[in-house]
Amino acid sequence: MSELHREVSELEGRSATAARLFDIRRIIGGLFTLYGVIVTVAGVFASDADLEKAEGVNINLWTGLGMLALGLFFLAWFALRPGTAPEPADGPATESADGPGGGKEEPTAP
């Protein structure tokens, strides 16, 4: 029995690590940060022709900074409020003895 409990607790630990690794906030934050850096660099090195197309607004710079801020927000949220893996169920979920409705049947129309 002890061996079984050890294996179960080891699998639960791996599951919690995997849940933390694939947290959607981490993925979204990483992608927005990466693309934000790329677009910001493109905005910093924008040519006069690029600025002329956007009527004088350096759209790549502003969009890149916005993406960078959003990505850093998601990563900070992930770091400050890490999610926890759901608790495993002790046993299989069962319905009550009376069935899914709890023994209460709805009246039927005549």
Buried (B, 14 or more C-beta within 10 A) or exposed (E): EEEEEEEEEEEEEEEBEEEBEEBEBBEBBBEBBEBBBBBBEBBEEBEEEBBEEEEEEBBBBBBBBBBBEBBBBBBEBBEEEEEEEEEEEEEEEEEEEEEEEEEEEEEEEE
